[in-house]
Amino acid sequence: MYRTARFQEKTKPIAIKKSRLDECGATTATIFFRSGRVPSTRQPRSRSMVRPTSRVIGPPRVAIEGGSVPTPGKITDPGPNVRRPFWLGALIPAPVQSLFTGERAPILARSPVPVSVVLFLSAPRDPRGQGSFMARRRRDRRGGRPARGPEQGQREAAPAQAGGPAAGVLEMNGRTSGFLRRRELSYQPHNQDVQVSDRTVQQYGLRPGDEITGTTRSGRGGGSLDVVATINGRPAAELATRPDWERLGAIHPKEMLNLESKLIRQGQPDFTTRVIDLLCPFGKGQRALIVAPAKGGKTMVLEAIAAGITANHPAAALFILLVDERPEEIFEIEAAGYGEVIASSFDCPPARHVAAAELLLERARRRVELGQDVVLIVDSLTRLARAYNSVVKGSGRTLSGGMDSQSMERPKRFLGSARKVDPKDGGGSLTIIATALIDTGSKMDQLIYEEFKGTGNSELVLSRELAERRIYPSIDIVASGTRREELLLSEPALAATRVVRRRIDRRPPAIAMSDLLVDLKRYPSNADLITFLARSD
């Protein structure tokens, strides 16, 4: 069976490389010569397209040297390793190895007229059922079925078989169909992802971000989703009707998201969450910004918040989105084991950052529609806005720092998704705690922060001065605060907060934090500290 064909049209010697034949896995070769001009760009699809001519034109015009090639009866064989004539129209099959003497390649000698040379290679059928080497390599180039083998050490999940299980998060391809993306791959596309047809989407009322389990039927790649068993952890039949995200009413956060935990860092208690609960409380449905300068202790604060949510609110779904971050920081947060981490490191393209962020946001929305509490930690919102600026279609109007005038619409919509749903609409909440970078020397970063500055209802400001002086938590408690904190704090806690605010008024951040740390070390919990401060009011 012919695996590949090569057309060449030359008037000078042509060398056929032995390595090229070896990599094709060929065991037999057929060399055919024909006089006349044949378009070199046309690839023969079958043997019939290159049928030899029945006409013999004059003396021999092509010769081959090197190796002992068996010839038909019409072709004389003067002996091995000598120049032998090949009459035009001759068709000579021969074992590939016999075309060579050692590593020397056969040379097609110079011809006075253009001569078309066709080389057919025959190879046995691949026992793995994936065709020849060249066929597998062509499939790899066009993104098809990859060449697989134990020697390659691929980190790929096993492909879904016919009737096998399927699980993943639905990413819509347009409006009608999509694919099930995998959590372990951070929702990145994979050639073994299960396809979801438009018929299945309409039948079950699927939406982007739905976490689906079911069974597949055979098809290209990972197959096609056949039967949906569960949607977001519930039977598919129970979700025939569910509320629409855009129609859910939003109210002010009224339930506090308690973060106080017994986190120990380098043998010392970490007071980050206690400071946040006391002076900058977060509620369920909060839209919080962590204003972080470079080297301001941002990662430590995020780890403390994630630890507090995991310890105090196990029923809440915790998602951590890392965009354009360093791989070592991604590994550190993944190793901590807090919630579900979806990461897109800085070596990924901006389109990949945007796709992962939007799919995770849709997944959080689907959970809120079912009345669940979801916390989404984003690091960082500034880098996500940069990615949006790279992928958005330019409007032709550029702001300071190279920011397009329309590129901030989708990041604002992302942050604006945080809300506490009205109990009349089923309850649930989506809390977004996102970092915004400042003092990076980039005008674009400063512009992004200014755009987000008024959209959040809570701001936690970090201080680089405190971090450089190794005063942790490096929080500027004078500049930090939460809007409508009276809806979250009890009367004693609100009174204690006012006492602390009066004490630190007009003090430098380092002195203010040092004084507060003295009280935090004296009292083991915020409840004891609040009782003491409320009495002194």
C-alpha positions as CSV (number, residue, x, y, z in Angstrom):
1,M,0.0,0.0,0.0
2,Y,1.4,3.4,-1.0
3,R,2.1,5.7,2.0
4,T,3.7,8.7,0.3
5,A,4.8,10.0,-3.1
6,R,7.4,12.5,-4.0
7,F,7.4,14.5,-7.3
8,Q,10.6,16.2,-8.4
9,E,11.5,17.8,-11.7
10,K,15.1,18.5,-12.1
11,T,17.9,18.7,-14.7
12,K,20.6,18.2,-12.2
13,P,21.6,15.3,-9.9
14,I,18.9,14.5,-7.3
15,A,19.9,12.8,-4.0
16,I,17.4,10.8,-2.0
17,K,18.3,10.8,1.7
18,K,18.3,7.5,3.5
19,S,17.2,9.1,6.7
20,R,14.0,10.3,4.9
21,L,13.2,6.8,3.9
22,D,13.9,5.4,7.4
23,E,11.7,7.9,9.1
24,C,8.8,6.9,6.8
25,G,9.1,3.3,8.0
26,A,9.2,2.1,4.4
27,T,10.2,-1.5,3.6
28,T,9.9,-1.3,-0.2
29,A,10.5,1.4,-2.8
30,T,9.5,1.9,-6.4
31,I,11.4,4.3,-8.5
32,F,9.8,5.4,-11.8
33,F,11.2,7.8,-14.4
34,R,9.3,9.5,-17.2
35,S,10.4,12.1,-19.7
36,G,8.4,15.3,-20.2
37,R,7.3,18.2,-18.0
38,V,5.0,17.4,-15.2
39,P,3.9,20.2,-12.8
40,S,5.9,19.7,-9.7
41,T,3.2,21.2,-7.5
42,R,0.8,18.4,-8.3
43,Q,0.9,15.5,-5.8
44,P,-0.2,12.1,-7.3
45,R,-3.1,10.7,-5.3
46,S,-2.9,7.2,-6.8
47,R,-0.6,5.0,-8.8
48,S,-2.9,5.4,-11.9
49,M,-2.1,9.1,-12.1
50,V,1.6,8.3,-12.8
51,R,1.2,5.4,-15.2
52,P,4.5,4.8,-17.1
53,T,4.6,5.7,-20.8
54,S,4.8,2.9,-23.3
55,R,7.1,4.9,-25.6
56,V,10.9,4.4,-25.4
57,I,12.6,7.6,-26.4
58,G,16.2,7.3,-27.6
59,P,19.1,6.3,-25.4
60,P,19.0,6.1,-21.6
61,R,18.5,9.5,-20.0
62,V,18.6,8.6,-16.3
63,A,20.9,6.5,-14.3
64,I,21.2,5.5,-10.7
65,E,24.4,4.5,-8.8
66,G,25.1,2.8,-5.5
67,G,23.6,-0.5,-4.2
68,S,22.5,-3.5,-6.1
69,V,18.9,-3.0,-7.4
70,P,17.0,-6.0,-8.7
71,T,15.6,-5.2,-12.2
72,P,13.1,-6.7,-14.6
73,G,14.2,-8.8,-17.5
74,K,14.2,-5.9,-19.9
75,I,16.8,-4.1,-17.8
76,T,20.4,-5.2,-18.1
77,D,22.3,-5.7,-14.8
78,P,26.0,-5.1,-15.4
79,G,26.9,-5.7,-11.8
80,P,26.7,-4.1,-8.3
81,N,27.9,-0.7,-7.5
82,V,28.2,0.5,-11.1
83,R,26.2,2.9,-13.2
84,R,23.1,1.1,-14.6
85,P,20.8,2.5,-17.3
86,F,17.1,2.7,-16.7
87,W,15.0,2.9,-19.8
88,L,12.2,5.4,-19.7
89,G,9.0,3.7,-18.7
90,A,10.7,1.2,-16.4
91,L,9.0,0.4,-13.1
92,I,11.4,-1.2,-10.6
93,P,10.3,-2.3,-7.1
94,A,13.2,-3.0,-4.7
95,P,13.8,-3.3,-1.0
96,V,14.8,0.0,0.5
97,Q,18.0,-1.2,2.1
98,S,19.3,-2.5,-1.2
99,L,19.3,1.0,-2.6
100,F,22.2,2.0,-0.4
101,T,25.7,1.0,0.3
102,G,26.1,2.0,3.9
103,E,24.9,5.5,4.5
104,R,25.5,6.6,0.9
105,A,22.4,7.9,-0.9
106,P,21.6,6.9,-4.5
107,I,22.1,9.8,-7.0
108,L,20.0,10.3,-10.0
109,A,22.5,11.4,-12.6
110,R,22.2,14.5,-14.7
111,S,19.7,14.4,-17.6
112,P,19.8,16.6,-20.7
113,V,16.0,17.0,-20.7
114,P,13.6,17.5,-17.8
115,V,12.8,14.2,-16.2
116,S,10.0,13.6,-13.7
117,V,11.0,11.3,-10.8
118,V,8.3,9.6,-8.7
119,L,9.3,7.7,-5.6
120,F,6.7,5.4,-4.0
121,L,7.3,4.0,-0.5
122,S,5.5,1.0,0.8
123,A,5.2,0.2,4.5
124,P,3.4,-2.4,6.5
125,R,0.3,-1.5,8.4
126,D,1.0,-0.1,11.9
127,P,0.0,-2.8,14.5
128,R,-1.3,0.0,16.7
129,G,-3.9,0.8,14.1
130,Q,-2.9,4.4,13.6
131,G,-1.3,4.2,10.1
132,S,2.2,4.8,9.1
133,F,4.7,7.2,10.6
134,M,4.0,9.9,8.0
135,A,0.2,9.5,8.4
136,R,0.5,10.0,12.2
137,R,2.8,13.0,11.7
138,R,0.4,14.7,9.3
139,R,-2.4,14.2,11.9
140,D,-0.2,15.8,14.6
141,R,0.4,18.9,12.4
142,R,-3.3,19.5,11.8
143,G,-4.2,18.9,15.5
144,G,-5.8,15.5,15.0
145,R,-5.2,12.2,16.8
146,P,-1.7,12.4,18.3
147,A,1.0,9.7,18.1
148,R,0.9,7.9,21.5
149,G,3.3,5.6,23.1
150,P,4.7,4.7,26.5
151,E,8.0,6.3,25.7
152,Q,6.5,9.8,25.3
153,G,5.4,10.2,28.9
154,Q,2.4,12.2,28.0
155,R,0.4,13.8,30.8
156,E,-2.9,13.2,29.1
157,A,-6.1,11.7,30.5
158,A,-7.4,8.6,28.8
159,P,-9.8,9.3,26.0
160,A,-13.4,8.7,26.5
161,Q,-14.6,5.4,25.0
162,A,-18.0,4.7,23.5
163,G,-20.5,4.5,26.4
164,G,-17.9,5.6,28.9
165,P,-18.3,8.3,31.6
166,A,-17.8,11.9,31.0
167,A,-17.4,14.9,33.3
168,G,-16.4,18.5,33.0
169,V,-17.4,22.1,32.8
170,L,-19.3,23.2,29.8
171,E,-17.7,25.9,27.7
172,M,-19.9,27.1,24.9
173,N,-18.6,27.4,21.4
174,G,-20.7,30.2,20.1
175,R,-24.3,29.9,21.3
176,T,-25.4,26.4,20.5
177,S,-22.7,23.8,21.2
178,G,-19.5,23.4,23.2
179,F,-17.1,21.2,25.0
180,L,-16.6,19.8,28.5
181,R,-13.4,21.3,29.9
182,R,-11.4,19.6,32.6
183,R,-10.6,21.0,36.0
184,E,-7.2,19.4,36.2
185,L,-6.2,21.2,33.0
186,S,-7.4,24.6,34.3
187,Y,-10.2,24.5,31.6
188,Q,-7.6,24.6,28.8
189,P,-8.7,23.0,25.5
190,H,-7.6,19.4,24.9
191,N,-8.1,17.1,21.9
192,Q,-9.8,14.6,24.2
193,D,-12.5,17.0,25.5
194,V,-16.0,15.6,25.1
195,Q,-18.1,17.5,22.6
196,V,-21.6,18.7,23.5
197,S,-24.0,19.1,20.5
198,D,-26.6,21.8,20.1
199,R,-29.3,19.2,20.4
200,T,-28.1,18.2,23.9
201,V,-27.8,21.8,25.0
202,Q,-31.4,22.5,24.0
203,Q,-32.7,19.2,25.4
204,Y,-31.3,19.7,28.9
205,G,-31.3,23.5,29.0
206,L,-27.5,23.7,29.5
207,R,-25.7,26.9,30.2
208,P,-22.0,27.9,30.1
209,G,-20.3,26.9,33.3
210,D,-22.5,24.0,34.1
211,E,-20.6,21.1,35.8
212,I,-21.9,18.1,33.9
213,T,-21.6,14.3,34.3
214,G,-22.9,11.7,32.0
215,T,-22.0,9.2,29.3
216,T,-20.5,9.5,25.9
217,R,-20.9,8.0,22.5
218,S,-18.1,7.3,20.0
219,G,-16.8,10.2,17.9
220,R,-13.7,12.2,17.1
221,G,-11.5,13.1,20.0
222,G,-13.1,12.3,23.3
223,G,-16.5,11.5,21.8
224,S,-19.8,13.2,22.1
225,L,-22.0,13.6,25.1
226,D,-25.0,11.3,24.8
227,V,-26.8,11.3,28.2
228,V,-26.6,13.9,30.9
229,A,-26.8,12.4,34.4
230,T,-26.2,15.4,36.7
231,I,-25.9,19.2,36.3
232,N,-24.0,21.0,39.1
233,G,-24.3,18.0,41.3
234,R,-28.1,17.6,40.9
235,P,-30.1,15.3,38.7
236,A,-30.7,16.7,35.3
237,A,-34.5,16.4,35.6
238,E,-34.6,18.7,38.7
239,L,-33.0,21.6,36.7
240,A,-35.6,21.8,34.0
241,T,-36.4,25.3,35.3
242,R,-33.9,27.5,37.1
243,P,-33.6,31.3,37.6
244,D,-31.8,33.5,35.1
245,W,-28.7,35.2,36.5
246,E,-29.5,38.6,34.9
247,R,-32.9,38.6,36.7
248,L,-31.6,38.0,40.2
249,G,-32.1,40.9,42.5
250,A,-29.0,42.2,44.4
251,I,-29.0,43.6,48.0
252,H,-26.4,45.0,50.3
253,P,-24.3,42.3,52.1
254,K,-25.8,41.7,55.5
255,E,-24.1,38.4,56.6
256,M,-20.5,38.7,57.7
257,L,-17.9,36.4,56.2
258,N,-16.0,35.5,59.3
259,L,-12.3,34.9,58.5
260,E,-10.6,34.6,61.9
261,S,-8.5,31.4,62.0
262,K,-5.6,29.9,64.0
263,L,-3.2,30.1,61.1
264,I,0.5,29.7,62.1
265,R,3.2,31.2,59.8
266,Q,6.9,30.5,60.6
267,G,6.0,29.5,64.2
268,Q,4.1,32.7,64.9
269,P,0.3,33.4,64.8
270,D,-0.9,35.2,61.7
271,F,-3.2,38.1,62.6
272,T,-4.2,39.0,59.0
273,T,-7.7,37.7,59.2
274,R,-8.3,39.2,62.7
275,V,-7.4,42.6,61.4
276,I,-9.7,42.2,58.4
277,D,-12.6,41.1,60.6
278,L,-12.1,44.0,62.9
279,L,-11.5,47.0,60.6
280,C,-12.3,45.9,57.0
281,P,-15.0,43.1,57.3
282,F,-16.1,41.1,54.3
283,G,-19.7,40.0,53.9
284,K,-21.3,37.4,51.7
285,G,-21.7,39.1,48.3
286,Q,-18.9,41.6,48.9
287,R,-17.1,43.2,46.1
288,A,-13.7,43.7,47.7
289,L,-10.5,45.1,46.2
290,I,-7.1,44.4,47.7
291,V,-4.9,47.4,46.7
292,A,-1.4,45.9,46.5
293,P,1.9,47.6,45.6
294,A,4.8,45.5,44.4
295,K,6.4,43.4,47.2
296,G,3.5,44.4,49.5
297,G,2.7,40.9,50.9
298,K,-0.2,40.2,48.6
299,T,0.3,36.5,48.4
300,M,0.4,36.1,52.2
301,V,-2.8,38.0,52.6
302,L,-4.6,35.9,50.0
303,E,-3.4,32.7,51.6
304,A,-4.7,33.9,55.0
305,I,-8.1,34.8,53.5
306,A,-8.4,31.4,51.8
307,A,-7.5,29.6,55.0
308,G,-10.1,31.6,56.9
309,I,-12.9,30.8,54.4
310,T,-11.9,27.1,54.4
311,A,-11.9,26.8,58.2
312,N,-15.1,28.9,58.9
313,H,-17.3,28.3,55.9
314,P,-16.9,24.8,54.6
315,A,-20.3,24.9,52.9
316,A,-19.2,27.8,50.7
317,A,-17.6,27.0,47.3
318,L,-14.1,28.6,47.2
319,F,-12.5,29.3,43.8
320,I,-9.1,30.8,43.3
321,L,-8.3,32.3,39.9
322,L,-4.6,33.1,39.2
323,V,-4.0,35.1,36.1
324,D,-0.6,35.8,34.5
325,E,1.2,34.7,37.7
326,R,4.6,33.1,38.3
327,P,4.6,29.3,38.2
328,E,6.2,29.0,41.7
329,E,3.4,31.1,43.2
330,I,0.8,28.9,41.5
331,F,2.4,25.8,42.8
332,E,2.5,27.3,46.3
333,I,-1.2,28.1,46.4
334,E,-2.1,24.7,44.9
335,A,0.0,22.9,47.5
336,A,-1.8,24.7,50.3
337,G,-5.0,22.9,49.4
338,Y,-7.5,25.8,49.7
339,G,-10.5,25.4,47.4
340,E,-10.3,24.9,43.7
341,V,-7.3,26.6,41.9
342,I,-7.6,27.6,38.3
343,A,-4.4,29.1,37.0
344,S,-3.1,30.6,33.8
345,S,0.6,31.4,34.1
346,F,2.4,34.3,32.5
347,D,3.7,32.1,29.6
348,C,0.1,31.5,28.4
349,P,-1.4,33.8,25.7
350,P,-3.9,36.6,26.8
351,A,-6.8,34.8,25.1
352,R,-6.2,31.8,27.4
353,H,-6.3,34.1,30.5
354,V,-9.6,35.5,29.4
355,A,-11.2,32.1,28.5
356,A,-10.2,30.6,31.9
357,A,-11.5,33.6,33.8
358,E,-14.8,33.8,32.0
359,L,-15.5,30.1,32.3
360,L,-14.8,30.1,36.0
361,L,-17.0,33.1,36.5
362,E,-19.9,31.3,34.6
363,R,-19.4,28.3,36.9
364,A,-19.7,30.5,40.0
365,R,-22.8,32.1,38.6
366,R,-24.5,28.7,38.0
367,R,-23.9,27.8,41.6
368,V,-25.4,31.1,42.8
369,E,-28.5,30.5,40.7
370,L,-29.0,27.3,42.8
371,G,-28.9,29.3,46.1
372,Q,-25.3,28.5,47.1
373,D,-22.6,30.8,48.6
374,V,-19.5,31.2,46.4
375,V,-16.3,33.0,47.1
376,L,-14.0,33.9,44.1
377,I,-10.5,35.1,44.8
378,V,-8.8,36.7,41.8
379,D,-5.1,37.5,41.5
380,S,-4.9,39.8,39.9
381,L,-7.7,41.9,38.4
382,T,-5.1,44.2,36.9
383,R,-3.4,41.5,34.8
384,L,-6.9,40.2,33.8
385,A,-7.7,43.7,32.5
386,R,-4.5,43.7,30.5
387,A,-5.4,40.4,28.9
388,Y,-8.9,41.8,28.0
389,N,-7.1,44.9,26.5
390,S,-5.0,42.5,24.3
391,V,-7.9,40.4,23.0
392,V,-10.7,43.0,22.6
393,K,-11.3,44.4,19.2
394,G,-9.9,47.9,19.1
395,S,-12.2,50.8,18.9
396,G,-9.6,53.2,17.6
397,R,-9.5,55.3,20.7
398,T,-6.6,54.7,23.0
399,L,-6.3,56.0,26.5
400,S,-3.3,56.7,28.6
401,G,-0.8,53.8,28.8
402,G,-2.1,52.1,25.7
403,M,-5.5,51.1,27.1
404,D,-8.3,50.9,24.6
405,S,-11.4,52.9,25.5
406,Q,-13.7,49.8,25.3
407,S,-11.4,47.2,26.9
408,M,-12.6,47.9,30.5
409,E,-16.2,47.0,29.8
410,R,-15.7,43.2,30.3
411,P,-13.5,43.5,33.4
412,K,-16.0,45.8,35.0
413,R,-18.8,43.3,34.2
414,F,-16.6,40.6,35.8
415,L,-16.2,42.4,39.1
416,G,-19.8,43.6,39.0
417,S,-21.0,40.0,39.1
418,A,-20.4,40.0,42.9
419,R,-23.7,40.3,44.7
420,K,-25.9,39.1,47.5
421,V,-29.0,37.7,45.9
422,D,-32.4,38.7,47.3
423,P,-33.9,35.9,49.5
424,K,-37.1,36.2,47.4
425,D,-35.1,35.1,44.4
426,G,-33.6,32.1,46.1
427,G,-30.7,33.6,48.1
428,G,-27.1,32.7,47.5
429,S,-24.2,35.0,47.1
430,L,-21.1,35.6,45.0
431,T,-18.2,37.2,46.8
432,I,-15.3,38.4,44.7
433,I,-12.0,39.4,46.4
434,A,-9.7,40.7,43.7
435,T,-6.3,42.3,43.9
436,A,-5.4,45.5,42.0
437,L,-1.8,46.4,41.5
438,I,-0.4,49.9,42.0
439,D,3.0,51.6,42.1
440,T,4.3,49.3,39.3
441,G,5.6,52.1,37.2
442,S,3.0,51.4,34.5
443,K,0.5,54.0,33.4
444,M,-1.9,51.3,32.3
445,D,-1.9,49.7,35.8
446,Q,-2.6,53.0,37.4
447,L,-5.5,53.7,34.9
448,I,-7.0,50.2,35.6
449,Y,-6.9,50.9,39.3
450,E,-8.6,54.2,38.9
451,E,-11.3,52.6,36.9
452,F,-12.0,50.0,39.5
453,K,-11.6,52.3,42.5
454,G,-15.2,53.3,42.8
455,T,-16.8,50.0,41.9
456,G,-15.9,48.0,45.0
457,N,-17.7,48.3,48.3
458,S,-14.6,47.3,50.3
459,E,-11.0,48.2,50.0
460,L,-8.1,46.5,51.8
461,V,-4.9,48.6,51.2
462,L,-1.5,47.0,51.6
463,S,1.6,49.0,52.6
464,R,5.0,48.3,51.0
465,E,6.6,50.3,53.8
466,L,5.3,47.8,56.4
467,A,6.4,44.9,54.3
468,E,9.9,46.3,53.9
469,R,10.1,46.8,57.7
470,R,8.8,43.2,58.2
471,I,5.7,44.3,60.0
472,Y,2.9,41.8,59.2
473,P,0.2,41.9,58.3
474,S,1.3,44.7,56.0
475,I,-2.1,46.4,56.0
476,D,-2.6,50.2,56.0
477,I,-5.5,50.1,58.5
478,V,-6.0,53.9,58.2
479,A,-6.8,53.7,54.5
480,S,-8.7,50.4,54.6
481,G,-12.4,50.1,55.2
482,T,-15.8,48.7,54.1
483,R,-18.9,50.6,53.0
484,R,-22.0,50.0,55.2
485,E,-20.0,48.1,57.7
486,E,-22.8,48.6,60.2
487,L,-24.8,46.0,58.3
488,L,-22.2,43.4,59.0
489,L,-20.9,44.1,62.5
490,S,-22.7,43.7,65.8
491,E,-23.2,46.6,68.1
492,P,-20.2,45.7,70.3
493,A,-18.0,45.0,67.3
494,L,-19.0,48.3,65.7
495,A,-18.2,50.2,68.9
496,A,-14.8,48.5,69.2
497,T,-14.0,49.4,65.6
498,R,-14.8,53.1,66.3
499,V,-12.4,53.0,69.3
500,V,-9.6,51.6,67.2
501,R,-10.3,54.1,64.5
502,R,-10.0,57.0,66.9
503,R,-6.7,55.6,68.3
504,I,-5.0,55.3,65.0
505,D,-6.3,58.6,63.5
506,R,-3.6,60.6,61.9
507,R,-0.9,58.1,62.8
508,P,1.6,56.7,60.4
509,P,0.7,53.2,59.2
510,A,3.7,51.5,60.8
511,I,2.9,53.0,64.3
512,A,-0.8,52.3,63.9
513,M,-0.3,48.6,63.1
514,S,2.3,48.2,65.8
515,D,-0.1,49.5,68.4
516,L,-2.9,47.2,67.2
517,L,-0.6,44.2,67.2
518,V,0.0,44.7,70.9
519,D,-3.7,44.4,71.6
520,L,-4.0,41.4,69.3
521,K,-1.2,39.5,71.1
522,R,-2.8,40.3,74.5
523,Y,-6.2,38.9,73.6
524,P,-6.3,35.5,71.9
525,S,-9.5,36.2,70.0
526,N,-11.4,39.1,68.5
527,A,-14.3,38.4,70.8
528,D,-12.2,39.1,73.9
529,L,-10.6,42.2,72.2
530,I,-14.0,43.6,71.3
531,T,-15.3,43.1,74.8
532,F,-12.3,45.0,76.2
533,L,-12.5,47.8,73.6
534,A,-16.3,48.2,74.0
535,R,-15.9,48.8,77.7
536,S,-13.3,51.5,77.1
537,D,-15.6,53.4,74.7
